[in-house]
Amino acid sequence: MTDTTAVMICGHGSRDDGAVEQFNKLAGHLSGRLPEFDVESGFLEFATPVIRTGLDKLKERGARRIVCLPGMLFAAGHVKNDLPSEVNNFGAENPDIEMIYASDLGIDKRLLEAARQRIEEAERTSSGDVAREDTLLMVVGRGTNDPDANSNVSKVARMLWEGMGFGWAEVSYSGVVFPLVDAGLERAVKLGYRRIIVFPYFLFTGILVGRIYDWANAAAAANPDIEFINASYLNDHDLLIDTFADRVHEALEGDNAMNCALCKYREQIIGFEADLGAPQVGHHHHVQGIGTDGHGAQDHGVVHGHGHHHHPDTDSADKA
């Protein structure tokens, strides 16, 4: 490692000011954890600065090697296509700069521990005395059009279920795939558990996290005999920052393995055969840097939707 090595933290971006603020706070913590590197951060869509702005700043300050760190939980379309497109384009225009693409966070024991702590924090807010074996854990993922990424949410749920001793666990998603949270909760209340803990497995707040809590609150109002508890998302947990920092070091040390065994772009996955070999092309140019929906927001003249997502909402708290 030399003083010309830099780190670019690549966030998804959000239309929610709170999500952007939380991402920036985490980026600040991570910068403090990596004092040996010049660090910048930017967003793929909506919020500013965009990723290209951060890369240009690192270049201007003399970076000759840049580790691009996806600020996202799992490798779906953004990690597999959109961010590599940004990195590859910048690298092609600047052949004297070595570009290194780090892994997503993935399923990591530290993140499972952080999730456990968030769930335990939620349990402590209860006024009742319901045992875990009488509790159903609902783990909510972002939801993508990549089954590999969606399946990771199920694995996280299973490990928390068995590791913490809940009576049952269910998985639902905030968008794109089914079951959505409202449908998942409708099923969950029929299983007879006295308590349901709703845990958004997201990095940050955002429009989708708010919607998840709204669905949970509506289910609670409709089922007063069941206790509902809303757990917090991961946010800037110390173990999350530790994991991000390790992804940077792994990239520099050559231990930068991504899970490609079930990647629909590398293997013929049932139902997604047409995606095999698809080029890494970004899909977010129409919303790069257009801003959030916070105070002073204006109609930007674009539709807040991605045709490839097949749904109207593109805000993503777990990818802010």
C-alpha positions as CSV (number, residue, x, y, z in Angstrom):
1,M,0.0,0.0,0.0
2,T,1.2,3.5,-0.8
3,D,0.1,7.0,-0.2
4,T,-1.3,7.0,-3.8
5,T,-3.9,4.4,-2.9
6,A,-7.4,5.7,-2.4
7,V,-10.9,4.4,-1.6
8,M,-14.1,5.3,-3.3
9,I,-17.2,4.4,-1.3
10,C,-20.0,3.8,-3.8
11,G,-23.6,4.2,-2.5
12,H,-26.8,3.5,-4.2
13,G,-28.4,6.9,-3.5
14,S,-31.9,7.6,-2.3
15,R,-34.7,10.2,-2.6
16,D,-34.9,10.2,1.2
17,D,-32.7,12.9,2.9
18,G,-32.4,10.7,6.0
19,A,-31.0,7.8,4.1
20,V,-28.4,10.1,2.4
21,E,-27.4,11.6,5.8
22,Q,-27.0,8.2,7.3
23,F,-24.8,7.0,4.4
24,N,-22.7,10.1,4.7
25,K,-22.3,9.5,8.4
26,L,-21.2,5.9,7.8
27,A,-18.8,7.0,5.1
28,G,-17.3,9.4,7.6
29,H,-16.8,6.6,10.2
30,L,-15.2,4.4,7.5
31,S,-12.9,7.2,6.5
32,G,-11.8,7.4,10.1
33,R,-11.2,3.7,10.2
34,L,-9.0,3.9,7.1
35,P,-6.6,6.8,7.9
36,E,-3.9,5.4,5.5
37,F,-6.1,6.1,2.5
38,D,-7.6,9.1,0.7
39,V,-11.3,8.4,0.9
40,E,-14.3,9.8,-1.1
41,S,-17.9,8.8,-1.4
42,G,-20.6,9.2,-4.0
43,F,-23.9,7.9,-5.2
44,L,-25.1,5.9,-8.2
45,E,-28.4,7.7,-8.5
46,F,-30.6,10.6,-7.1
47,A,-28.2,12.1,-4.4
48,T,-25.1,14.0,-5.0
49,P,-22.1,13.9,-5.3
50,V,-22.3,11.2,-8.0
51,I,-19.6,8.5,-8.1
52,R,-17.8,10.1,-11.0
53,T,-17.3,13.3,-9.0
54,G,-15.6,11.4,-6.2
55,L,-13.4,9.5,-8.6
56,D,-12.3,12.8,-10.3
57,K,-11.5,14.3,-6.9
58,L,-9.3,11.3,-6.0
59,K,-7.5,11.6,-9.4
60,E,-6.9,15.3,-8.9
61,R,-5.3,14.5,-5.5
62,G,-2.9,12.1,-7.1
63,A,-4.5,8.7,-6.6
64,R,-2.8,6.0,-8.7
65,R,-4.8,3.1,-7.4
66,I,-8.5,3.3,-6.4
67,V,-10.4,0.6,-4.5
68,C,-14.1,1.0,-5.4
69,L,-16.2,-0.3,-2.5
70,P,-19.9,-1.1,-3.1
71,G,-21.8,0.3,-0.2
72,M,-24.5,-2.4,-0.5
73,L,-25.4,-5.6,1.2
74,F,-25.7,-8.1,-1.6
75,A,-24.6,-8.4,-5.2
76,A,-27.6,-7.8,-7.4
77,G,-27.8,-5.7,-10.6
78,H,-26.2,-2.6,-9.0
79,V,-23.1,-4.5,-7.8
80,K,-22.9,-6.8,-10.8
81,N,-23.6,-4.3,-13.6
82,D,-24.1,-0.6,-12.8
83,L,-21.2,0.0,-10.5
84,P,-18.7,-2.1,-12.6
85,S,-19.9,0.1,-15.6
86,E,-18.9,3.2,-13.7
87,V,-15.6,1.8,-12.6
88,N,-14.7,0.3,-16.0
89,N,-15.6,3.6,-17.8
90,F,-13.4,5.6,-15.5
91,G,-10.6,3.1,-15.8
92,A,-10.7,3.1,-19.6
93,E,-10.4,6.9,-19.6
94,N,-7.6,6.8,-17.0
95,P,-5.3,3.9,-17.9
96,D,-2.6,5.2,-15.6
97,I,-4.9,4.6,-12.6
98,E,-5.3,1.0,-11.3
99,M,-9.0,0.4,-10.6
100,I,-9.8,-2.4,-8.0
101,Y,-13.4,-3.4,-7.4
102,A,-14.1,-4.7,-3.9
103,S,-16.8,-7.3,-3.0
104,D,-20.2,-6.6,-1.6
105,L,-20.8,-7.1,2.1
106,G,-22.5,-10.5,1.5
107,I,-23.3,-12.8,4.4
108,D,-20.8,-12.2,7.1
109,K,-20.8,-13.3,10.7
110,R,-20.3,-9.8,11.9
111,L,-23.4,-8.6,10.1
112,L,-25.3,-11.5,11.6
113,E,-24.1,-10.3,15.1
114,A,-25.1,-6.7,14.3
115,A,-28.6,-8.0,13.2
116,R,-28.9,-10.0,16.4
117,Q,-28.2,-6.9,18.4
118,R,-30.8,-4.8,16.5
119,I,-33.4,-7.5,17.2
120,E,-32.5,-7.7,20.8
121,E,-32.8,-3.9,21.1
122,A,-36.3,-4.3,19.7
123,E,-37.2,-7.0,22.2
124,R,-36.2,-4.8,25.1
125,T,-38.9,-2.2,24.0
126,S,-41.6,-4.8,24.6
127,S,-43.9,-4.3,27.6
128,G,-44.9,-7.9,27.5
129,D,-43.2,-11.2,28.4
130,V,-43.3,-13.4,25.3
131,A,-40.7,-16.1,24.9
132,R,-38.8,-16.4,21.7
133,E,-40.3,-19.8,21.0
134,D,-43.7,-18.0,20.9
135,T,-42.2,-15.3,18.6
136,L,-42.1,-15.2,14.8
137,L,-39.2,-13.2,13.2
138,M,-40.1,-11.5,9.9
139,V,-36.9,-10.6,8.0
140,V,-37.5,-8.1,5.2
141,G,-35.1,-7.8,2.3
142,R,-35.0,-5.1,-0.4
143,G,-36.1,-7.4,-3.2
144,T,-34.3,-7.4,-6.6
145,N,-34.7,-9.1,-10.0
146,D,-31.7,-11.3,-9.1
147,P,-32.7,-14.6,-7.4
148,D,-29.2,-15.0,-6.1
149,A,-29.4,-11.8,-4.0
150,N,-32.9,-12.6,-2.9
151,S,-31.9,-16.0,-1.6
152,N,-29.3,-14.4,0.7
153,V,-32.1,-12.8,2.6
154,S,-33.5,-16.3,3.2
155,K,-30.2,-17.5,4.5
156,V,-29.8,-14.6,6.9
157,A,-33.3,-15.3,8.2
158,R,-32.6,-19.0,8.7
159,M,-29.4,-18.3,10.6
160,L,-31.0,-15.7,12.9
161,W,-34.0,-18.0,13.4
162,E,-31.9,-21.0,14.5
163,G,-29.2,-18.9,16.2
164,M,-31.6,-16.9,18.3
165,G,-34.2,-19.6,19.0
166,F,-37.3,-18.1,17.5
167,G,-40.4,-20.2,17.1
168,W,-40.6,-19.5,13.4
169,A,-39.2,-17.1,10.7
170,E,-40.6,-15.7,7.5
171,V,-39.1,-13.7,4.7
172,S,-40.7,-10.9,2.7
173,Y,-39.5,-8.1,0.5
174,S,-40.2,-4.4,0.1
175,G,-40.6,-4.6,-3.7
176,V,-39.9,-6.3,-7.0
177,V,-40.5,-9.9,-5.8
178,F,-43.0,-11.7,-3.7
179,P,-44.1,-12.0,-1.0
180,L,-44.3,-8.3,-0.3
181,V,-44.4,-7.4,3.4
182,D,-48.1,-7.0,3.6
183,A,-48.7,-10.4,2.1
184,G,-46.0,-11.9,4.3
185,L,-47.5,-10.5,7.4
186,E,-51.0,-11.7,6.3
187,R,-49.6,-15.2,6.2
188,A,-47.6,-14.8,9.4
189,V,-50.5,-13.8,11.6
190,K,-52.2,-17.1,10.7
191,L,-49.4,-19.2,12.2
192,G,-50.5,-18.5,15.8
193,Y,-47.5,-16.8,17.3
194,R,-48.0,-14.3,20.1
195,R,-45.4,-11.9,18.9
196,I,-44.1,-10.9,15.5
197,I,-40.8,-9.0,15.2
198,V,-40.4,-7.2,11.8
199,F,-36.7,-6.7,11.0
200,P,-35.7,-4.8,7.8
201,Y,-32.4,-6.2,6.8
202,F,-31.3,-2.8,5.3
203,L,-28.3,-0.6,5.8
204,F,-30.2,2.7,6.1
205,T,-33.6,4.3,6.4
206,G,-35.5,5.4,3.4
207,I,-38.9,5.4,1.8
208,L,-39.0,1.6,1.7
209,V,-38.1,1.2,5.4
210,G,-40.9,3.6,6.2
211,R,-43.3,1.6,4.1
212,I,-42.2,-1.6,5.9
213,Y,-43.1,-0.1,9.2
214,D,-46.4,1.2,7.9
215,W,-47.3,-2.3,6.8
216,A,-46.3,-3.7,10.2
217,N,-48.3,-1.1,12.0
218,A,-51.4,-1.8,9.9
219,A,-51.0,-5.5,10.6
220,A,-50.7,-4.7,14.4
221,A,-53.9,-2.6,14.3
222,A,-55.8,-5.4,12.5
223,N,-54.5,-8.0,14.9
224,P,-54.6,-6.6,18.5
225,D,-54.1,-10.0,20.1
226,I,-50.6,-10.2,18.6
227,E,-47.7,-8.1,19.7
228,F,-45.8,-6.5,16.8
229,I,-42.4,-5.0,17.3
230,N,-40.5,-3.0,14.6
231,A,-36.7,-3.6,14.8
232,S,-34.2,-1.2,13.5
233,Y,-32.1,-1.6,10.4
234,L,-28.3,-2.0,10.6
235,N,-27.3,1.7,10.2
236,D,-23.8,2.6,11.3
237,H,-23.2,-0.3,13.6
238,D,-19.5,-0.8,14.5
239,L,-19.5,-4.3,13.1
240,L,-20.9,-3.0,9.8
241,I,-18.0,-0.5,9.6
242,D,-15.5,-3.3,10.5
243,T,-16.9,-5.4,7.6
244,F,-16.7,-2.6,5.1
245,A,-13.1,-1.9,6.2
246,D,-12.2,-5.6,5.7
247,R,-13.6,-5.6,2.2
248,V,-11.1,-2.8,1.3
249,H,-8.1,-4.8,2.7
250,E,-9.3,-8.0,1.1
251,A,-9.4,-6.2,-2.3
252,L,-5.8,-5.0,-1.9
253,E,-4.5,-8.3,-0.7
254,G,-6.1,-10.3,-3.5
255,D,-8.6,-12.1,-1.4
256,N,-11.5,-10.5,-3.2
257,A,-13.7,-13.4,-4.1
258,M,-17.3,-12.7,-5.2
259,N,-20.0,-15.3,-5.1
260,C,-20.5,-16.0,-8.8
261,A,-21.7,-19.6,-8.5
262,L,-25.4,-18.6,-8.9
263,C,-24.9,-15.3,-10.7
264,K,-27.5,-15.1,-13.5
265,Y,-25.0,-13.2,-15.7
266,R,-22.4,-16.1,-15.5
267,E,-24.5,-19.2,-15.3
268,Q,-27.8,-20.3,-16.8
269,I,-30.2,-19.9,-13.9
270,I,-33.7,-21.2,-14.2
271,G,-36.1,-18.6,-15.5
272,F,-33.2,-16.1,-16.2
273,E,-31.5,-17.8,-19.1
274,A,-31.7,-14.7,-21.3
275,D,-29.5,-12.8,-18.8
276,L,-26.4,-15.0,-19.3
277,G,-23.5,-13.0,-20.7
278,A,-25.3,-9.7,-20.5
279,P,-22.8,-6.7,-20.7
280,Q,-22.0,-4.6,-17.7
281,V,-23.9,-1.5,-18.7
282,G,-25.3,1.1,-16.3
283,H,-29.0,1.9,-16.1
284,H,-29.0,5.0,-13.9
285,H,-27.9,7.9,-16.0
286,H,-31.4,9.4,-16.1
287,V,-31.4,9.9,-12.3
288,Q,-27.7,10.6,-11.5
289,G,-27.4,13.6,-9.2
290,I,-31.0,14.8,-9.6
291,G,-31.4,15.2,-5.9
292,T,-33.7,13.9,-3.1
293,D,-37.3,14.5,-2.4
294,G,-36.5,16.6,0.7
295,H,-37.0,20.2,1.4
296,G,-36.8,22.4,-1.7
297,A,-37.2,19.4,-4.0
298,Q,-38.6,20.0,-7.4
299,D,-40.1,17.9,-10.2
300,H,-37.0,16.8,-12.0
301,G,-38.9,15.9,-15.1
302,V,-38.1,12.2,-15.0
303,V,-40.0,9.1,-13.9
304,H,-38.7,7.7,-10.7
305,G,-38.6,4.2,-12.0
306,H,-36.4,1.7,-13.7
307,G,-37.9,-0.3,-16.5
308,H,-35.7,-3.2,-15.6
309,H,-37.1,-3.3,-12.0
310,H,-40.7,-3.6,-13.1
311,H,-42.0,-1.5,-10.3
312,P,-42.5,2.3,-9.6
313,D,-40.2,2.7,-6.6
314,T,-36.4,2.8,-6.9
315,D,-35.5,4.2,-3.5
316,S,-33.3,1.7,-1.7
317,A,-32.4,2.1,2.0
318,D,-30.2,-1.0,1.9
319,K,-28.3,0.6,-1.0
320,A,-28.3,4.2,-0.1
